Amino acid sequence: MLTEPTAADDKIRCDACPVMCYIKPGAAGACDRYANHDGQLVRVDPHILLKRTVSHGGRLVPFQATGDWDGKIVHEPSLFVTAIGAGTTYPDYKPAPFIVSSEIDGVDMVTVVTEGIFSYCGVKVKIDTDRYLGPETATVRAQGEAIGHVTTSEYGSQMLSLGGVHHLTGGSKKEGRVTCDALMDLSNCKPVELTIDGGATVVVQAGHAPVVNGVPEERMRVGCGSATIGMFAKQWHGKVDEVVVVDDHITGVLSEHQAGKLLDIADTGIKMKGRRSTPGRYFQVAEPGTGWGGTRISDPLSVLGPFDAKKARPGMTMLMVSTTGEHAAFYELDEALKPVEKQIPAELQLSVERIQENCEPALCTVLFMAGAGGSLRAGVTDNPVRLTRSVKDALTRVTSGGAPVYVWPGGGITFMVDVTRLPAGAFGYVPTPALVAPIEFTLRLSDYAALGGHMDHVRPLASLKGNTEALQILSPPSAPGARR
Amino acid sequence: MTRTPQIGFLADGKRLHLQDGPIDLIVEASGSRASMEAAYAAAARRFTGLLDELCGELPLLRQAADPARCLLQGKVARRMHEAVAPFAAGCFITPMAAVAGAVAEEILGVMVQSARLDRAYVNNGGDIALHLANGEQFTVGLADLPDASGLLRTMVVRADDSTRGVATSGRHGRSFSLGIADAVTVLARTASQADAAATIIANAVDLPGHPAITRRPACDLQPDSDLGARLVTRDVGPLSRGEIEDALEAGAASARKLLAAGLIDGGALRLRDEMIVVGTKSVERTGLRPRFRGPAVEGALHV
């Protein structure tokens, strides 16, 4: 497509048709097919048109994502026609507003004005790390723009909620664009650098280890400090007098812990800082951070008070270790009952390695979440709510780019999908800004008929291969995405 | 670059879709098989090159129409001018306000000339030209939002009515509106007249100076908009019941004037969940009024 950049502002001139629109950045031409995205003329309708095509009950073309076509269309059950890219293989086709051509209850035609907006989507990010990323509800930024927030900590991980309609379209134009870009990159498994107000900078890439403040995270903790004590108490028994597993959540102390008591491990006179929860389990031994066990300490002794002279004795040994085994130190009490760091004995080093070995690799996982509302559903059946019900009743299987999805209970068809399960590049965008992603509804032909499907436009897979009653109704949600 | 229109049947195999640049037409004719084929062939022939013809006079089409004389040459361009001329003395309007209806009318015209048809329509994004042979009728549904899956009303247009054009204008459309109406649907003798009148009435549904209404100069959004620096509606915040009624009433007053002047046959004006109908007969209540009006509409719109 030829474009002439013009003077001062960034408007471009589209020559796709004789109207020759001047188009401003972020805007579309008179046709709504071509738009100016950061000074580049981009074609925006494939996604929209696919939705419209589906809304029309139109025919869609299977898409060969990568590689050469082997000539087979449906050669195994796991392969089926997805919505991905169907728009881009479809001819230059953009129907008038879909309802115009819907035939509803004896109405010959409908008159409406054009265009809808599709922006209800976002990603939920799970970052396997005990390092402190930031306080709950803190703003998460990309390129300085607010694109989401920190939500709850989960087991061994921190959760972020990014995107959503408020960041996409509720804030400034730049906020919307940056949010859209970040969501699309995250959904397409590309790395995105995020900064958290009052917290860390983290590079997130689905399926890869997070990079927190420049340091790649290696492991997810084996358990909380208390759980670690429980798991390894027997291995430590007889080899060391005391073990402290430093953890931002629950720091465990072997001699006080139930697991230690069961092994008759003697009191050591250790004095922990923090708030004792139950014996041998301490909350808040230090401020959260990116040091030992998700605390901000670099010297583990700082979580200890002085040893009780009535119980402690010189020569007592103590292992301090983090929940990932990444940090470990061995001490012996001197005459003044002060811990003095020593070389970790080989047999204790083994237990530290065992902790490491039992930690799973730290990963970032990205779940794309979006809702399929009225118009999308209407594209599939004449009676949209029946589609919702059939999904809820598990008669209809929802997939995104062929990947399984979780459909939320409650109203609408709100689903989540692991972006690593979709083929590469499955997510697109429109300058609205909003994301575009595939969604497929698979159901029995008889059920489809029962819920008011557009039967005259159905092409059973059976007509392509073998004998099956399954069929595909393809449509891109307004704002969703996916990969197999 | 060689550019040809996209012409093909929709998936149902009976409706023809014609697209070129910003023009999207859905066409359906009924009659004998030979008649339908002849009509569709005529539509395709006329459509080819139509956009170029219009663009040849685009600068003039984008200027305020002169109520007294027309310098335009093309048949469709002159029809556009004719449709807006009755309004041009009283307000700013360019022939572009009638482009969709005028194109629909032109295509329908060649179809009807080329074959005997029972019924036919050319739907240009909601601006519709109708043909009805004796005893035939069309049922037209009204929806205020593009994605709404239910209809607000249905209107029946019969052969013995004068109506042969239906058009909808509003702030959700592809073209800009100076007003705040969600949708104004107008019935008129021709599609181009309906198109121009719908624009005028939709512009009149307004609350001038209201703080909840966000307006931007049209040229800031589309540098070559025929509206120039005129403020077009971008967003409408919360409005009270009374404000909605006031705005609709302002539009209805405009519609009644056009009705009295014989420029329209009727219209339905929609803002939020209120509707005013002007001109009685063919606008009938529908049983399809959906349950999820009001706030839920927003959700439906955003899919």
Interface residues (C-beta under 8 A of the other chain):
Chain A: L2 K11 D15 A16 C17 P18 V19 M20 C21 Y22 I23 K24 A27 G29 A30 C31 D32 H56 G57 G58 R59 P91 D92 Y93 K94 P95 A96 P97 F98 I99 V100 S101 I104 D105 G106 V107 D108 M109 V110 T111 V112 V113 T114 E115 G116 I117 F118 S119 Y120 V165 G371 A372 G373 G374 S375 L376 R377 A378 P384 G412 D456 H457 P477 S478 A479
Chain B: M1 R3 Q6 G8 L10 A11 D12 R15 H17 Q19 D20 G21 P22 D24 L25 I26 L51 D52 C55 G56 L58 Y121 N123 N124 G125 G126 D127 I128 F138 T139 V140 G141 L142 A143 D144 L145 P146 D147 A148 S149 L151 T154 V166 A167 T168 S169 G170 H172 G173 R174 A183 T185 D220 L221 Q222 P223 D224 L288 F292 G299 A300 L301 H302 V303
